[in-house]
Every structure is written in C-alpha cells, then in structure tokens.
Amino acid sequence: MEEIVSAVLDAVHKAGLVEVEVSARHVHLTQRDVETLFGPGAKLEPKRPLSQPGQFLSGQRVTLVGPKGRKERTAVLGPVRGAAQVELSKSDCVELGVKAPLRESGDVAGSGAVTIEGPCGSIHLEEGAIIARNHIHLTTADAELLNLHDKQRVSVAVMTERPVVFRDVVIRVSPNFNCRMHIDFDEANAALVSGFTLGKIIR
Ligand SMILES: [Zn+2]
C-alpha cells in the first residue's frame, strides 16, 4: 500500500501538482519571548506536528494587539527561532491597524510593528509583522524532477471552483521539506479553497 501511495505521489509531483495548505495567522517566538509571555523557564509545548518536518503547533496561544484591534487566541508555532515573526493576512492587518509588508519568512528587517500579549507578560515588536509571500516547499528530488531551483519564482493555478492563478510564488528547496504550497486565508478565500486542494505549477 505504501508503495502505491508513494508511486501516486511521484506521479502527482511529476505533473507539477502540489497540495495547497492554508496558513492561519500565527507567531514565531524566541526562547526569551516565550519566557516573557508565559513565565520564567517556560517552553513551547508541541500539540500537533505541521507538514514540514520538525515544525509544530504549540498548545500556547497569544493575543495580538494593534492600534485598531486585537486578535485573541493566535497560534504560536515552534520550535523557537532567532527572531520573532508575526504572519498576518491583509485582512488581519486592516483589523489590527498594523502595516505589514509582503515578505518571505525570516525577512523581518523594517517590517511591521505589533504587540504580543501572553498570560505572564507582553512584548512590543518594532519589527516582525509580515504578510508572508506565498511559496512552495519542494524536496531536492522533486525540484530536480520539475527542473526548479531554490528562490525561483513560478505561477501556480489553484484548482478550485473559482480558480486563481498566483504569480511570483517562491520556490523553496530543502531535502528536509515535504512538498506543499502555502497560502494565507485571504488567498484561500479568494480561490474558494476548501478541503484537499491541488495547485498546478505553470511557467
Ligand atoms: Zn511554508
């Protein structure tokens, strides 16, 4: 059975098809931030693994605070990182009154300001709020199969009842990735994404 599944997945990837996953608003924190928000010695508690190996949804939640609003029960993803990052949709930005630029994950220099509240404290980020650029995680093997390379930009047709073609989608390649496209809720809603959805890489 596993062999059949793997053969089907190979055929799917070879055709340039990739599963689309929708990322809700979330934060990445440093260990120091975790202790400020959740108390001295606190650690992120893994609740559920995410599709990319080693990444997890934690059991902890925070509140995001901007000049115009609050977002309670915002997810915290782990493991901890070297810099805090808050990933928002454009709709979140409008509701919070936060000005976040479109960026690739990790590129937070000069990005938006936002406050994060936890049960034991709060932190104000002068930078860290971004609208994450949509992207595709590919394994090295899949990238070779599709003749794509890290940082390349492609277009992707999301195959739904109301199909949307996204341009300038970033390809990210690592042997440790699982093959997935990541879009935010605004993008998913624009394309009426619901349930299992495939995107087709077009060039
Ligand atoms: Zn991703």
Boltz pocket constraint, residues with backbone or C-beta under 6 A from the ligand:
constraints:
  - pocket:
      binder: B
      contacts: [[A, 135], [A, 137], [A, 182]]
      max_distance: 6.0
